[in-house]
Amino acid sequence: MPATAKWYDRRDSVFIEFFVGDTKDLKVRFEQSSINFSCLGGPEKAKHRNVLDLYGDIDHKESKHRRTDRSVLCCLKKAVAGKSWPRLSKDKGKVTWLSVDFNNWKDWDEDSDEDLSSFDKFSEMMNTMGGDGLPDLEGGDEEHGVADSGDGKMPDLE
């Protein structure tokens, strides 16, 4: 049975998150134009397998994945940075287990270059992360009007 997943596009990378908790026997294989994901997971320890031919080519040696308690996030490094992917799948048909992650979707064609590429943020996160959750890759609270005063106190949300 395929795992449920969401994806979003960035200038230099494509992200796909497989929503399977407590994974065992995790295998993620990146090919030039495909991804192969398999694991045992969830409360029933069900076997999950997702195979997808990708819309574009990726640098399979530079692509990475990170497992958490609730999901597996994959960062697929685009072979050609700066080219938008209108969909994740090579085929135009609907992939039943896959949807767009609108919370992380960004029309980056209209933006100026990001100060740190999404791929670099993901690599940095993988090197420094040690908790349960993934940090917000897009700057976090500034987006929601909450600024960090730097004094360690929680801001007033009146």
Solvent accessible surface area in square Angstrom, and as a share of the most:
residue,aa,sasa,rsa
1,M,143,0.64
2,P,64,0.40
3,A,1,0.01
4,T,84,0.49
5,A,0,0.00
6,K,75,0.32
7,W,8,0.03
8,Y,11,0.04
9,D,2,0.01
10,R,2,0.01
11,R,57,0.21
12,D,15,0.08
13,S,0,0.00
14,V,0,0.00
15,F,1,0.00
16,I,0,0.00
17,E,33,0.15
18,F,1,0.00
19,F,85,0.35
20,V,5,0.03
21,G,22,0.21
22,D,79,0.41
23,T,6,0.03
24,K,110,0.47
25,D,94,0.49
26,L,45,0.22
27,K,134,0.57
28,V,26,0.15
29,R,136,0.50
30,F,25,0.10
31,E,68,0.31
32,Q,106,0.47
33,S,51,0.33
34,S,21,0.14
35,I,2,0.01
36,N,22,0.11
37,F,0,0.00
38,S,20,0.13
39,C,5,0.03
40,L,59,0.29
41,G,0,0.00
42,G,14,0.14
43,P,130,0.82
44,E,135,0.60
45,K,88,0.37
46,A,22,0.17
47,K,137,0.58
48,H,19,0.09
49,R,131,0.48
50,N,3,0.01
51,V,77,0.44
52,L,10,0.05
53,D,78,0.40
54,L,3,0.02
55,Y,68,0.26
56,G,18,0.17
57,D,63,0.32
58,I,4,0.02
59,D,52,0.27
60,H,78,0.35
61,K,169,0.72
62,E,77,0.35
63,S,11,0.07
64,K,65,0.28
65,H,64,0.29
66,R,62,0.23
67,R,114,0.42
68,T,13,0.08
69,D,73,0.38
70,R,167,0.61
71,S,5,0.03
72,V,0,0.00
73,L,7,0.03
74,C,0,0.00
75,C,0,0.00
76,L,0,0.00
77,K,54,0.23
78,K,7,0.03
79,A,57,0.45
80,V,98,0.56
81,A,66,0.51
82,G,42,0.40
83,K,112,0.48
84,S,49,0.32
85,W,7,0.03
86,P,86,0.54
87,R,67,0.25
88,L,2,0.01
89,S,9,0.06
90,K,128,0.54
91,D,95,0.49
92,K,170,0.72
93,G,51,0.49
94,K,159,0.67
95,V,32,0.18
96,T,125,0.73
97,W,39,0.14
98,L,15,0.08
99,S,47,0.31
100,V,47,0.27
101,D,12,0.06
102,F,162,0.67
103,N,141,0.72
104,N,44,0.22
105,W,80,0.28
106,K,61,0.26
107,D,93,0.48
108,W,10,0.04
109,D,103,0.53
110,E,150,0.67
111,D,60,0.31
112,S,95,0.61
113,D,113,0.59
114,E,42,0.19
115,D,144,0.75
116,L,67,0.33
117,S,35,0.23
118,S,3,0.02
119,F,14,0.06
120,D,68,0.35
121,K,45,0.19
122,F,0,0.00
123,S,24,0.15
124,E,100,0.45
125,M,9,0.04
126,M,52,0.23
127,N,127,0.65
128,T,107,0.62
129,M,31,0.14
130,G,77,0.74
131,G,50,0.48
132,D,93,0.48
133,G,40,0.39
134,L,53,0.26
135,P,72,0.45
136,D,78,0.41
137,L,22,0.11
138,E,41,0.18
139,G,44,0.43
140,G,15,0.14
141,D,85,0.44
142,E,121,0.54
143,E,119,0.53
144,H,137,0.61
145,G,72,0.69
146,V,34,0.20
147,A,74,0.57
148,D,121,0.63
149,S,87,0.56
150,G,65,0.62
151,D,86,0.44
152,G,77,0.74
153,K,150,0.63
154,M,165,0.73
155,P,52,0.33
156,D,121,0.63
157,L,131,0.65
158,E,201,0.90
